Amino acid sequence: MHDEDCTDDRSARVPETAPGEFDHLLREIEKEPVPERLLELALKLQAALVEQRKRSGGKGKRDKA
């Protein structure tokens, strides 16, 4: 039994980050341009999902209650 040797101290492995650092990182990510191809794929996906919903009669997980 090696319980004393095997501590599960997750805080020792995860650096502490202030909320302000996350805000800064998110702002920087949001400034990055979105590739045109990614926008095209997102629009195609959205259209395919709408079409699928129309074909299934609008029945989905949300409608089951």
ABEGO torsion letter per residue (X at the ends): XAAAABBBBAAAABBBBBAAAAAAAAAAAAABBBBAAAAAAAAAAAAAAAAAAAAAGGBBAAABX
